[in-house]
Amino acid sequence: MKRRNFIKQVGGVSALAMVGGLTLPAFTGKNKRHITILHTNDTHSHIEPFKANHRRNPNRGGVARRATLVEKIRKENPNTLLLDAGDIFQGTPYFNYFGGELEFKLMSMLKYDVATIGNHDFDNSIDGFYKQLPNAKFDFVSANYDFKNTVLDTHVKPYRIIIKDGIKIGIFGLGIELDGLVDKRLYKETGYLDPVEIAQDITNELKNEKKCDLIICLSHLGYYYKSNPDKISDLNLAKATKNIDLIIGGHTHTFLKKPTIVKNIDDKNTLINQVGAYGINVGRIDFYFDEDLNKTSSGTTILV
């Protein structure tokens, strides 16, 4: 199936009701708007904080602490989205025992908005992932995995559109090539489409047809590969495409204190952020829109 037809056939749009904007001292005009993006990646079934005597991450992380942090920020700015870049599964006995049920239920309690699929999310097979979907009260997006001949067909959309305070936000997902990384018996007939070509097609649709003001890619491609610089990664994706404002990354467990800025093919800035792994950190990106919808941004990483 051609890429464009694939996107057209399964592309999904949903919108949240508009929420009143947060008034900030520097943005007192009624048309000045503020969107906060919170994000995680590679949480790997880490429900509880690391123990106090852990050699690398003592007393860090934990879903309950993340929930408190997210709730606090949502009170500061109701126009907040919570996103995840994949590898939700695998890493603690919670996954081995509950098969992903607990992870999805807790993410639903935290009111995640959108997530993408990582390679470890196939560890109980595509059927195991599908079995847990009723526990996920949020959407999964993946534009370059073709699930047409699998149980996930129609359940995972290429993108979702959310409206916050009149700002239209397009969120799409990209996944790493599974061949050679995951046993084919686990992902079955899932097809892999070129991430760069798909990103070009889908961002053109989101920008020019759907008129999105902000475009976010949830990527499980990996930040960068020093041993193979030409391999598709978040850095290479940003350089080879246009229209993406923010790439939220995963897979390589890369810890960035603040977003990396990369020039795209139109010489415009693309932000890239990734916050390590295991729920130790939460990323925060704030976008500010003036009355003409010109945007500025700031970003940081918050230790949980």
Salt bridges, closest charged atoms under 4 A:
ASP42 OD1 - HIS44 NE2 3.63
ASP42 OD1 - HIS253 NE2 3.41
GLU71 OE2 - LYS75 NZ 3.80
GLU76 OE2 - LYS72 NZ 2.69
GLU76 OE1 - ARG284 NH1 3.67
ASP87 OD2 - HIS44 NE2 3.50
ASP87 OD2 - HIS220 NE2 3.30
GLU101 OE2 - LYS105 NZ 2.64
ASP123 OD2 - HIS120 ND1 2.75
ASP127 OD2 - LYS188 NZ 2.47
ASP139 OD2 - ARG160 NE 3.30
ASP183 OD2 - ARG185 NH2 2.58
GLU197 OE1 - ARG3 NH1 2.61
ASP201 OD2 - ARG3 NE 3.39
GLU205 OE1 - ARG4 NH1 3.89
GLU209 OE2 - ARG4 NH2 2.42
GLU209 OE1 - LYS8 NZ 2.80
ASP245 OD1 - LYS295 NZ 3.42
ASP286 OD1 - HIS34 NE2 2.69
ASP286 OD2 - ARG284 NE 2.84
